[in-house]
């Protein structure tokens, strides 16, 4: 029996032992119950700054997020539902 200690272990390319978010707790990258708006964006932005900004796997993670359509992946937040536009939390261009 195999125990998965990190939710991204086994994802092609994201099982790098040096991945900054390794062991961070999957819940940090998804909305929590009753969390929305400015509070959600502020927490996910802090998480993105800490784990994603300098991660060498960021682009691959963003690609997986685009497929997933939910949560924060590679510094981009994908709100529930494909009708809502992704939000780049690390965008410093003022947008």
Secondary structure, 3 states (H helix, E strand, C coil): CCCCCCCCCCCCCCCCCCCCCCCCCHHHHCCCCCCCHHHHHHHHHHHHHHHCCCCCCHHHHHHHHHHHCCEEECCEEECCCCCCCCEECCCCCCC
